[in-house]
């Protein structure tokens, strides 16, 4: 009897069984893969970290923010399983030009190979060009809450090749220890905020002064102010709240869609929300926005 025969038979049988399992496994998606997703990637000009970019689908109010590689994944909820039609996806992060893409859904599922969706089902990679850099600096790093003067400078540089419009809406104190945001409105514009146009490549600088403790009696902007008129002691990221645009259309769309999208979603710690209703940026991943780090003592 040939002793090699049983051994060869066993080896061949095991290989055949293994081959069947390898063929079967990839055809059985795990439950998560059976859900509907909108996936893509965003690349930010002159950045190594492409995270914290807002991505959302207009009129559906679903979206997310990108991770550090620029990748995003939006889950289409079961409530949209019967949704059909062509929709616009928006990409936006402060300091960069916004962009959009078109996609089509059939029963809540993205249709590959149509509009801006590749045959793989992924959206085409989007590149966002730099628009401006905004920096706020202060004269010192420690201030007294009982009576002191914060002298600050805001510097805006137009990094694009077209004119931009800029306005500083107020000041933001981001409490590092409690991850809370306080918005201070030290400006009084009876006729409405003027804003300023900045030419391509140009730089705009403006200086400001904020007295501590804060006087909360500003009649025109009273609803923006602190309830007790005082900034608590602690460590803060101190920056400005602002609006910047290069097309009028974007300012209109921004207020409408980003507000509705944001109010229906939850995000990690660090996102600065202006006046409790629309997001600005991630204080821990601010890209072209830099700020002062100050301490307020008794």
C-alpha positions, 0 to 999 in steps of 0.5 A: 500500500502506498503510504503517501496516498492518505497523506496526499488525500488529506492535504488535497481535501483541506485545500479544497475546503479552504478554497471554498471558504475563501470564495464564500467569505467576501460575498457575505457582507457584514450587517454594517456593509448592508447599510446605505452610505455616502462616501468621499474625500476632501483635500485642503490646500497646503494642509497635512491634516484634512479633518473638520471640514463640514460635508452635508446634503442640502435639503436632506439635513444629513452630513458629517465632518471629515477625518484627518485624512479627509475621508467622510462617510454619511449614513443615510438613515432608514427614514430616507429609504424611499428617497429618490432624486438628485441632490447637492452635497456641500463642502465647507470649512472656514478659510477655504473656498466652498465646493459642491457635488451632485449625486443621485439617490434611488430608494435611499441608495447612491447610484454609482457612475452618475453625476459626481459619483464614480463607478465604485460608488465613491464621490470624486475627491474634492480639492478646496483652495485656500481663501484667507488666513485669520489671526487674533493676537493679544498684548499679554497672556494674563488678565484680571477679571476684576479690572483689566484691558484686553488689547487685541489685533485681528489680521486677515490675509486674502490668500485667493486670487479674487476679492473677499468680504470680511467682517468681525462679528464679535469675540469668542472665549473658549473655556479650555477646562469646561469646553464651553463657549462665550460670545462677546459682542463689543461692537455697536453698529446702529446702521448694520455691520459694514464689513470690508473688501480685501483685494487679492493678496492683500492684508487687513488689520484692525485693533480692538480693546475690551474692558474687564469686567464687561459692561453689558449695557449695549442696547443694539446688541444686548441679546448677544451679551453675557448674562452676568456681564463677567467672564469667569476666571480660567484658561481660554482660547481667545479668538473672533467670530467672523464672516468671510465670503467671496460670493453673495450666494454662499452667504445666503446658502450658508445661513440656511443650510448649515444651520438646519444641518447642524441643528439636526446633528451632534459633533465632538467637543471643540466645535465653536457654535456662534450664538447657539445656532450655527457652527464656525470651526473646530477650535482644536483643528482650526486650520487657517484660523489662529488665536490667542491663549490667555488666562483670566485671574480674579 
